[in-house]
Amino acid sequence: MAMQFVREAAPAHAILAFDDASVRIGERIFTTSIALSHRTGAAPWIASDPLDAASLAHAVALDAEIIIIGTGRRQRFPAPVALRPIIEARLGFEVMDTRAACRTYNVLLSEGRRVGALLVIGES
């Protein structure tokens, strides 16, 4: 008897491909920074350099319980004061390079978690 494998469809708003210069979600390819949510998908996001409270405040609107912050090609921790909007909203967060953030976002999404991501794309 042959075993049949059924390929599961990727969850809605899953990241299908990524590299240092782009992220693909569905048929859309993003080459600039994006905000992404389990509920709303991706939208352009203006990421300050370095990340500041104004740019990270966008995380609160993602309707998520945990925010993954991808800081570009390398991990760069935002200043503690920049994280204030996320902390005051009592959201969990993790900071990592964008490649790791894409992988982590997909894992949490596949677990059915209410996850959001702020991803710096195409920058150091």
N, C-alpha and C positions, 0 to 999 in steps of 0.2 A: 504494500500500500504506500503510495507516494504522499509525502507531507506537503501541504500547501501553506504558503505564507501569504498573509494578507498585509499589504503595506498600509500602515495607518496614515491618515492624512495629517499633515502638520496642523497644530492648533491655529486658529485665526490669529493673525498678527504675529506669527512666529518669524524669526529671522531665518531666512533660507540660505543665505550666503553672506560672507563678510571677508574683508581684507583691510589693510591699513588705509585704503582710500575710499572704500564704499561699503554700504550695507544694502542687502536686497531683502525686501519684505513683499511677498507676493510677486507681482510683476514690476514693482517700482524699485528703482535703484537710487539710493541717496548718496551723494558725494559731499554733503555738508552735514553739520551736526543736526541730530534729531532728538525729539522727545517721543517716547514710545510707551504704550500702555496695553495691558491685556484687554482692555475694553474699547479703546478708541483707535488703535493702530498708531502709525507714525505721522509726525508733523515736523516741519522745520523748527529748529530751536537755536536761538542765538546764544552761544556759549562765550562768556567773557574769558579772557586769558590774562591773569589766572582766574579760575572760577570764583565768582563772588556771590553774595547773598541774593542779588537781584536775578541772576541767571538761574541759581539753584532753587529759587522760590517757585519756579515753574513746576517743580516736582509735586507740590501740594495739589495741583489741579489734575493730576493723573489718576486719581481715585484708586490708589494702590496702598497696600499695607507695607510693602518693602520697595525701596528705590535702589536700582543698580546704577552707579555713576561710572561711566567709562570715560577715562581722562585722556584718550588718544593713544599713541604708540607705546607710551610708558605710563606707569602708575604715578600720579602726582596728587597728593592729598590736598584738598582745599583747606584754607585757613579755618580754624574752628568757628570764627565769626561768620564765615560764608555758609556754614552748615546750619546756622540758627533757624531759618525757616523750616527746614526738614525736622529738626529736633523739636521745635515748638509745636509742630503738627503731630508729634508723636509717631513719626514714621520710622520704620527700620531702614537702614541704608548700608550699602557696602560700596567701597571705592576700589576700582581696579583699572587696568588698562582696558581699552575698548574691545579687544579680541576676547579677553576673559569675560568682560561684561556681556557680550553677545551670547557666549556659551551659557553663562549663569542665568541670564534672562530666559533663554529657551528651556533650561531645566526647570526653573520655577514655574514657567508657563505650562509646561507639560504636566506638572503636579497639580494644576488647577489653582495655583496661588494668584492672588491679586497683586501683580507685579508691574512696576513701571521702570523705565530706564531713561536716563539722560546720557546720550552717547556723543562724544566729541569724535568727529570723523574728518579725516583728511588733514589733521594738524598733529603737531608733535605732542 
